[in-house]
Amino acid sequence: MISKAVDFKDLAELSTELSEDTFDWILNGGEDHFFIATVDPKYRSKDLGIEIGIVESGNGEVRLDAKEVEIKGYQHF
């Protein structure tokens, strides 16, 4: 869960104060660097970190709460 990340509360408070969307900042923000990996469900463990989503076969959509998210940030690949 993204909302369990260390700085989420502070980010949510600031984005609310500025009338901005917290998840838009998270998904399309700038120079935040975190290690993200996919793990086979049979190896899932809380020791590996925070689960932020799942990967499924499909057409490459990114969704948040079943709604498609527009990709607006820097495209590394």
Distance bins in CASP14 RR format, pairs under 12 A and 6 or more apart:
PFRMAT RR
TARGET T0000
AUTHOR 0000-0000-0000
RMODE 2
METHOD distances of the structure
MODEL  1
1 8 0 0 0 0 1 0 0 0 0 0 0
1 26 0 0 0 0 0 1 0 0 0 0 0
1 46 0 0 0 0 0 1 0 0 0 0 0
1 49 0 0 0 0 0 1 0 0 0 0 0
1 50 1 0 0 1 0 0 0 0 0 0 0
1 51 1 0 0 1 0 0 0 0 0 0 0
1 52 1 0 0 1 0 0 0 0 0 0 0
1 53 0 0 0 0 1 0 0 0 0 0 0
1 64 0 0 0 0 0 1 0 0 0 0 0
2 8 1 0 0 1 0 0 0 0 0 0 0
2 9 0 0 0 0 0 1 0 0 0 0 0
2 11 0 0 0 0 1 0 0 0 0 0 0
2 12 0 0 0 0 1 0 0 0 0 0 0
2 22 0 0 0 0 1 0 0 0 0 0 0
2 23 1 0 0 1 0 0 0 0 0 0 0
2 25 0 0 0 0 0 1 0 0 0 0 0
2 26 1 0 0 1 0 0 0 0 0 0 0
2 27 0 0 0 0 1 0 0 0 0 0 0
2 32 0 0 0 0 0 1 0 0 0 0 0
2 34 0 0 0 0 0 1 0 0 0 0 0
2 36 0 0 0 0 0 1 0 0 0 0 0
2 50 1 0 0 1 0 0 0 0 0 0 0
2 51 0 0 0 0 1 0 0 0 0 0 0
2 52 1 0 1 0 0 0 0 0 0 0 0
2 53 0 0 0 0 1 0 0 0 0 0 0
2 64 0 0 0 0 1 0 0 0 0 0 0
2 65 0 0 0 0 0 1 0 0 0 0 0
3 9 0 0 0 0 1 0 0 0 0 0 0
3 11 0 0 0 0 1 0 0 0 0 0 0
3 12 1 0 0 1 0 0 0 0 0 0 0
3 22 0 0 0 0 1 0 0 0 0 0 0
3 23 0 0 0 0 1 0 0 0 0 0 0
3 26 0 0 0 0 1 0 0 0 0 0 0
3 50 0 0 0 0 1 0 0 0 0 0 0
3 51 0 0 0 0 0 1 0 0 0 0 0
3 52 0 0 0 0 1 0 0 0 0 0 0
3 64 0 0 0 0 0 1 0 0 0 0 0
4 12 0 0 0 0 0 1 0 0 0 0 0
4 46 0 0 0 0 0 1 0 0 0 0 0
4 49 0 0 0 0 1 0 0 0 0 0 0
4 50 1 0 1 0 0 0 0 0 0 0 0
4 51 0 0 0 0 1 0 0 0 0 0 0
4 52 0 0 0 0 1 0 0 0 0 0 0
5 11 0 0 0 0 1 0 0 0 0 0 0
5 12 0 0 0 0 0 1 0 0 0 0 0
5 22 0 0 0 0 0 1 0 0 0 0 0
5 23 0 0 0 0 0 1 0 0 0 0 0
5 26 0 0 0 0 1 0 0 0 0 0 0
5 32 0 0 0 0 0 1 0 0 0 0 0
5 34 0 0 0 0 1 0 0 0 0 0 0
5 36 0 0 0 0 0 1 0 0 0 0 0
5 49 0 0 0 0 0 1 0 0 0 0 0
5 50 1 0 0 1 0 0 0 0 0 0 0
5 51 0 0 0 0 0 1 0 0 0 0 0
5 52 0 0 0 0 1 0 0 0 0 0 0
6 34 0 0 0 0 0 1 0 0 0 0 0
6 49 0 0 0 0 0 1 0 0 0 0 0
6 50 0 0 0 0 1 0 0 0 0 0 0
7 13 0 0 0 0 0 1 0 0 0 0 0
7 14 0 0 0 0 1 0 0 0 0 0 0
7 15 0 0 0 0 0 1 0 0 0 0 0
7 22 0 0 0 0 0 1 0 0 0 0 0
7 25 0 0 0 0 0 1 0 0 0 0 0
7 26 0 0 0 0 0 1 0 0 0 0 0
7 32 0 0 0 0 1 0 0 0 0 0 0
7 34 0 0 0 0 0 1 0 0 0 0 0
8 14 0 0 0 0 0 1 0 0 0 0 0
8 15 0 0 0 0 0 1 0 0 0 0 0
8 22 1 0 0 1 0 0 0 0 0 0 0
8 23 0 0 0 0 0 1 0 0 0 0 0
8 25 0 0 0 0 0 1 0 0 0 0 0
8 26 0 0 0 0 1 0 0 0 0 0 0
8 50 0 0 0 0 1 0 0 0 0 0 0
8 52 0 0 0 0 0 1 0 0 0 0 0
9 15 0 0 0 0 0 1 0 0 0 0 0
9 16 0 0 0 0 0 1 0 0 0 0 0
9 22 0 0 0 0 0 1 0 0 0 0 0
10 16 0 0 0 0 0 1 0 0 0 0 0
10 17 0 0 0 0 0 1 0 0 0 0 0
10 22 0 0 0 0 0 1 0 0 0 0 0
10 25 0 0 0 0 0 1 0 0 0 0 0
11 17 0 0 0 0 0 1 0 0 0 0 0
11 18 0 0 0 0 0 1 0 0 0 0 0
11 20 0 0 0 0 1 0 0 0 0 0 0
11 21 0 0 0 0 0 1 0 0 0 0 0
11 22 1 0 0 1 0 0 0 0 0 0 0
11 23 0 0 0 0 1 0 0 0 0 0 0
11 24 0 0 0 0 0 1 0 0 0 0 0
11 25 1 0 0 1 0 0 0 0 0 0 0
11 26 1 0 0 1 0 0 0 0 0 0 0
11 29 0 0 0 0 0 1 0 0 0 0 0
11 32 0 0 0 0 1 0 0 0 0 0 0
12 18 0 0 0 0 0 1 0 0 0 0 0
12 20 0 0 0 0 0 1 0 0 0 0 0
12 21 0 0 0 0 0 1 0 0 0 0 0
12 22 1 0 1 0 0 0 0 0 0 0 0
12 23 0 0 0 0 1 0 0 0 0 0 0
12 25 0 0 0 0 1 0 0 0 0 0 0
12 26 0 0 0 0 1 0 0 0 0 0 0
13 20 0 0 0 0 0 1 0 0 0 0 0
13 22 0 0 0 0 1 0 0 0 0 0 0
14 20 0 0 0 0 1 0 0 0 0 0 0
14 21 0 0 0 0 0 1 0 0 0 0 0
14 22 0 0 0 0 1 0 0 0 0 0 0
14 25 0 0 0 0 1 0 0 0 0 0 0
15 21 1 0 0 1 0 0 0 0 0 0 0
15 22 1 0 1 0 0 0 0 0 0 0 0
15 23 0 0 0 0 1 0 0 0 0 0 0
15 24 0 0 0 0 1 0 0 0 0 0 0
15 25 1 0 1 0 0 0 0 0 0 0 0
15 26 0 0 0 0 1 0 0 0 0 0 0
15 29 0 0 0 0 0 1 0 0 0 0 0
16 22 1 0 0 1 0 0 0 0 0 0 0
16 23 0 0 0 0 0 1 0 0 0 0 0
16 25 0 0 0 0 0 1 0 0 0 0 0
18 24 0 0 0 0 0 1 0 0 0 0 0
18 25 0 0 0 0 1 0 0 0 0 0 0
20 26 0 0 0 0 0 1 0 0 0 0 0
20 28 0 0 0 0 0 1 0 0 0 0 0
20 29 0 0 0 0 0 1 0 0 0 0 0
21 27 0 0 0 0 1 0 0 0 0 0 0
21 28 0 0 0 0 1 0 0 0 0 0 0
21 29 0 0 0 0 0 1 0 0 0 0 0
21 64 0 0 0 0 0 1 0 0 0 0 0
21 69 0 0 0 0 0 1 0 0 0 0 0
21 70 0 0 0 0 0 1 0 0 0 0 0
21 72 0 0 0 0 0 1 0 0 0 0 0
22 28 0 0 0 0 0 1 0 0 0 0 0
22 29 0 0 0 0 0 1 0 0 0 0 0
22 64 0 0 0 0 0 1 0 0 0 0 0
23 29 0 0 0 0 0 1 0 0 0 0 0
23 52 0 0 0 0 0 1 0 0 0 0 0
23 62 0 0 0 0 0 1 0 0 0 0 0
23 63 0 0 0 0 0 1 0 0 0 0 0
23 64 1 0 1 0 0 0 0 0 0 0 0
23 65 0 0 0 0 1 0 0 0 0 0 0
23 67 0 0 0 0 0 1 0 0 0 0 0
23 69 1 0 0 1 0 0 0 0 0 0 0
23 70 0 0 0 0 0 1 0 0 0 0 0
23 72 0 0 0 0 0 1 0 0 0 0 0
24 30 0 0 0 0 0 1 0 0 0 0 0
24 64 0 0 0 0 1 0 0 0 0 0 0
24 69 0 0 0 0 1 0 0 0 0 0 0
24 70 0 0 0 0 1 0 0 0 0 0 0
24 71 0 0 0 0 0 1 0 0 0 0 0
24 72 1 0 0 1 0 0 0 0 0 0 0
24 73 0 0 0 0 1 0 0 0 0 0 0
25 32 0 0 0 0 1 0 0 0 0 0 0
25 72 0 0 0 0 0 1 0 0 0 0 0
25 73 0 0 0 0 0 1 0 0 0 0 0
26 32 0 0 0 0 1 0 0 0 0 0 0
26 34 0 0 0 0 0 1 0 0 0 0 0
26 36 0 0 0 0 0 1 0 0 0 0 0
26 52 0 0 0 0 1 0 0 0 0 0 0
26 62 0 0 0 0 0 1 0 0 0 0 0
26 64 0 0 0 0 1 0 0 0 0 0 0
26 69 0 0 0 0 0 1 0 0 0 0 0
26 72 0 0 0 0 0 1 0 0 0 0 0
26 73 0 0 0 0 0 1 0 0 0 0 0
27 36 0 0 0 0 0 1 0 0 0 0 0
27 52 0 0 0 0 0 1 0 0 0 0 0
27 62 1 0 0 1 0 0 0 0 0 0 0
27 63 0 0 0 0 0 1 0 0 0 0 0
27 64 1 0 0 1 0 0 0 0 0 0 0
27 67 0 0 0 0 0 1 0 0 0 0 0
27 68 0 0 0 0 0 1 0 0 0 0 0
27 69 1 0 1 0 0 0 0 0 0 0 0
27 70 0 0 0 0 1 0 0 0 0 0 0
27 71 1 0 0 1 0 0 0 0 0 0 0
27 72 0 0 0 0 1 0 0 0 0 0 0
27 73 1 0 0 1 0 0 0 0 0 0 0
27 74 0 0 0 0 0 1 0 0 0 0 0
28 62 0 0 0 0 0 1 0 0 0 0 0
28 64 0 0 0 0 0 1 0 0 0 0 0
28 69 0 0 0 0 1 0 0 0 0 0 0
28 70 0 0 0 0 1 0 0 0 0 0 0
28 71 1 0 0 1 0 0 0 0 0 0 0
28 72 1 0 1 0 0 0 0 0 0 0 0
28 73 1 0 1 0 0 0 0 0 0 0 0
28 74 0 0 0 0 1 0 0 0 0 0 0
28 75 0 0 0 0 0 1 0 0 0 0 0
29 71 0 0 0 0 0 1 0 0 0 0 0
29 72 0 0 0 0 1 0 0 0 0 0 0
29 73 1 0 0 1 0 0 0 0 0 0 0
29 74 0 0 0 0 1 0 0 0 0 0 0
30 72 0 0 0 0 0 1 0 0 0 0 0
30 73 1 0 0 1 0 0 0 0 0 0 0
30 74 1 0 0 1 0 0 0 0 0 0 0
30 76 0 0 0 0 0 1 0 0 0 0 0
31 73 0 0 0 0 0 1 0 0 0 0 0
31 74 0 0 0 0 1 0 0 0 0 0 0
31 76 0 0 0 0 0 1 0 0 0 0 0
32 73 0 0 0 0 0 1 0 0 0 0 0
32 74 0 0 0 0 0 1 0 0 0 0 0
33 74 0 0 0 0 0 1 0 0 0 0 0
33 76 0 0 0 0 0 1 0 0 0 0 0
34 49 0 0 0 0 0 1 0 0 0 0 0
34 50 0 0 0 0 1 0 0 0 0 0 0
34 52 0 0 0 0 1 0 0 0 0 0 0
35 48 0 0 0 0 0 1 0 0 0 0 0
35 49 0 0 0 0 1 0 0 0 0 0 0
35 50 0 0 0 0 0 1 0 0 0 0 0
35 52 0 0 0 0 0 1 0 0 0 0 0
36 48 0 0 0 0 0 1 0 0 0 0 0
36 49 0 0 0 0 0 1 0 0 0 0 0
36 50 0 0 0 0 0 1 0 0 0 0 0
36 51 0 0 0 0 0 1 0 0 0 0 0
36 52 1 0 0 1 0 0 0 0 0 0 0
36 53 0 0 0 0 1 0 0 0 0 0 0
36 55 0 0 0 0 0 1 0 0 0 0 0
36 76 0 0 0 0 0 1 0 0 0 0 0
37 43 0 0 0 0 0 1 0 0 0 0 0
37 44 0 0 0 0 0 1 0 0 0 0 0
37 48 1 0 0 1 0 0 0 0 0 0 0
37 49 0 0 0 0 1 0 0 0 0 0 0
37 50 0 0 0 0 0 1 0 0 0 0 0
37 51 0 0 0 0 0 1 0 0 0 0 0
37 52 0 0 0 0 0 1 0 0 0 0 0
37 53 0 0 0 0 0 1 0 0 0 0 0
37 55 0 0 0 0 0 1 0 0 0 0 0
38 44 0 0 0 0 0 1 0 0 0 0 0
38 48 0 0 0 0 0 1 0 0 0 0 0
38 51 0 0 0 0 0 1 0 0 0 0 0
38 52 0 0 0 0 0 1 0 0 0 0 0
38 53 0 0 0 0 1 0 0 0 0 0 0
38 54 0 0 0 0 1 0 0 0 0 0 0
38 55 1 0 1 0 0 0 0 0 0 0 0
38 56 0 0 0 0 0 1 0 0 0 0 0
39 45 0 0 0 0 1 0 0 0 0 0 0
39 46 0 0 0 0 0 1 0 0 0 0 0
39 47 0 0 0 0 0 1 0 0 0 0 0
39 48 1 0 0 1 0 0 0 0 0 0 0
39 49 0 0 0 0 1 0 0 0 0 0 0
39 50 0 0 0 0 0 1 0 0 0 0 0
39 51 0 0 0 0 1 0 0 0 0 0 0
39 52 0 0 0 0 0 1 0 0 0 0 0
39 53 0 0 0 0 0 1 0 0 0 0 0
39 54 0 0 0 0 0 1 0 0 0 0 0
39 55 0 0 0 0 1 0 0 0 0 0 0
40 48 0 0 0 0 0 1 0 0 0 0 0
40 54 0 0 0 0 0 1 0 0 0 0 0
40 55 0 0 0 0 0 1 0 0 0 0 0
41 48 0 0 0 0 0 1 0 0 0 0 0
41 51 0 0 0 0 0 1 0 0 0 0 0
41 53 0 0 0 0 0 1 0 0 0 0 0
41 54 0 0 0 0 1 0 0 0 0 0 0
41 55 0 0 0 0 0 1 0 0 0 0 0
41 56 0 0 0 0 0 1 0 0 0 0 0
44 50 0 0 0 0 0 1 0 0 0 0 0
44 51 1 0 0 1 0 0 0 0 0 0 0
44 53 0 0 0 0 0 1 0 0 0 0 0
44 54 0 0 0 0 0 1 0 0 0 0 0
45 51 0 0 0 0 0 1 0 0 0 0 0
52 62 0 0 0 0 0 1 0 0 0 0 0
52 64 0 0 0 0 0 1 0 0 0 0 0
53 62 0 0 0 0 0 1 0 0 0 0 0
53 63 0 0 0 0 1 0 0 0 0 0 0
53 64 0 0 0 0 1 0 0 0 0 0 0
53 65 0 0 0 0 0 1 0 0 0 0 0
54 62 0 0 0 0 0 1 0 0 0 0 0
54 63 0 0 0 0 1 0 0 0 0 0 0
55 61 0 0 0 0 0 1 0 0 0 0 0
55 62 0 0 0 0 0 1 0 0 0 0 0
55 63 0 0 0 0 0 1 0 0 0 0 0
56 62 0 0 0 0 0 1 0 0 0 0 0
56 63 0 0 0 0 1 0 0 0 0 0 0
59 68 0 0 0 0 0 1 0 0 0 0 0
60 68 0 0 0 0 1 0 0 0 0 0 0
60 69 0 0 0 0 0 1 0 0 0 0 0
60 71 0 0 0 0 1 0 0 0 0 0 0
61 67 0 0 0 0 0 1 0 0 0 0 0
61 68 1 0 1 0 0 0 0 0 0 0 0
61 69 0 0 0 0 1 0 0 0 0 0 0
61 70 0 0 0 0 0 1 0 0 0 0 0
61 71 0 0 0 0 1 0 0 0 0 0 0
62 68 1 0 0 1 0 0 0 0 0 0 0
62 69 1 0 1 0 0 0 0 0 0 0 0
62 70 0 0 0 0 1 0 0 0 0 0 0
62 71 1 0 0 1 0 0 0 0 0 0 0
62 72 0 0 0 0 0 1 0 0 0 0 0
62 73 0 0 0 0 0 1 0 0 0 0 0
63 69 1 0 0 1 0 0 0 0 0 0 0
63 70 0 0 0 0 0 1 0 0 0 0 0
63 71 0 0 0 0 0 1 0 0 0 0 0
64 70 0 0 0 0 0 1 0 0 0 0 0
64 71 0 0 0 0 0 1 0 0 0 0 0
71 77 0 0 0 0 0 1 0 0 0 0 0
END
